[in-house]
Amino acid sequence: MIRIIAPAIATSIQDQGRYGSRRLGFGRSGAMDTASLAAANRAAGAATAAAGVEFGPGMLVIEVTAPGNIAFGGAPRPGAPWWQTVEVQPGDRFELASPPEGMWSYLAVNSGIEAPVVMGSRSASVREGIGSWVAAGAMLEAGNDNAEPETVEALAMSGDVRVYGELSGNWTVGNRVDRMGYQLEGDPVPGGRADLLSEPLVPGCIQVPPNGLPIVLMAEGPTVGGYTLGGVVHSEDLRLVAQSQPGNKLRLARAVET
């Protein structure tokens, strides 16, 4: 249904993630902003958990090869309506420039994107040898995850990030960012170590290495690690970290337990 004419950086097939396999060393993977993908799926007429196309900075060019509904979510880009159902016909073409705000955008199609299911998920995790980056010329077909198109509200791309633990304050997102982790820049945190016994980790854990610059683990973060643990990002706010471009200011606020 969709032909990729030119992929953006890190264009891949993602869903809500791979669960139940961390004991085997496989991370969650899935969308960097799961809420945005879910909203785009609802607008397109796909099940919330269906797979869609995630794409990072740079221009994405696509061409439609079959009639249907699509929707775009995540970081808004010039070149298409956002957060709404779009009826398309063969030959329709979209050229989407880099987003002025946010990092990760999503293309959802009615019935979802078809891709092999590996350990319960269609998500690609190239580092772990599951799936691959979507290349120019790739043909993406609709799956069978049907639903009725819904009206959805736009989701914020920025805001305060709640953290459980000691780490808080104002930080700057550094240039070392990818699907594994985001390094933050600011006054170094004292006490960072790399010689601790490894302990289980999940997306949202904030590791503090010896240089004192925190690393927020993202969708493809490791399952264990021996750095100092400075805190854990609230699961609902991890998407705000993901949508922060290098150079953006990020405020970590201590979460209030209820």
PyMOL commands that set and color helices and strands:
alter all, ss='L'
color gray80, all
select helices_A, chain A and resi 22-24+34-44+126-128+238-242
alter helices_A, ss='H'
color red, helices_A
select strands_A, chain A and resi 2-6+12-14+52-55+60-64+68-74+86-88+93-96+105-109+111-113+139-140+142-145+161-165+169-177+181-185+199-200+205-208+215-217+224-225+228-233+249-254
alter strands_A, ss='S'
color yellow, strands_A
deselect
rebuild
show_as cartoon
